[in-house]
């Protein structure tokens, strides 16, 4: 198992997905600026090591609803899309300001399922990502919630991040969440749930362990993360699920430390 963790040190193109609950304060839903500043510093330092980094960031709807004073996550699509329209620009403004402190260029990439399913759009998106990475830019990706429809949305950023991995032929996907990794059952409800640190195949038993979202702020649960693992594996990439409470976990994962659940499937 440890020999596979050692391989992480050599990964050159890394997609990191960060969830809403990881970048906001639990009690208020406002952005956690201290954590974001640390995240930006870590990503820039990874880029300075000669690696390519793509950040898939949730949070637009949460930031938007906080801006207009909504106490709970909206359920109506029109309200969610309005919140996303408000929040996405505010979120990017924060990202760009913090990245500029470290002289790191960023770019916003908003996608819908059409981007992936339409061959022309897919090729254009691939070419754009490649140019940005060649320029040393860190793309910040989110679903284009403002215009997405039921037929064209990804449903969650776990799936989106895995499709980005597939699109750009990334080596590694890191999913940061509010859970340490994969358990035999939901650890929030079952204190006897066993932690699973390494997965080399996704069978029916493992898939049956998946639960829905546990947070009112996020949209993805373990089921979406296992789906992301499947997509990543098909693209030839490894995947790690880890707890993003301590944002420095990213550095420790890339250094090969045995944290979270490591998916090295079918190879």
Buried (B, 14 or more C-beta within 10 A) or exposed (E): EEEBBEBBEEBEBBBBBBBBBBBBEEEEBEBBEEBBBBBBBBBBBBBEEEBBBBBBBBBBBBBBBBEEEBEEBBEEEEBBBBBBBBBBEBBBEBBBEBBEEBEBBBBBBBBBBBBBEEEEBBEEBBEBBBEBBEEEBBBBBBBBBBBBEEEBBBBBBBBBBBBBBBBBEBBBBBBBBBBBBBBBEBBEEEEEBEEBBBBEEBEEEBBEBBBEBBBEBBBBBBBBBBBBBBBBBEBEBBBBBBBBBEBEBBEBBBEBEEBBBBBBBEE
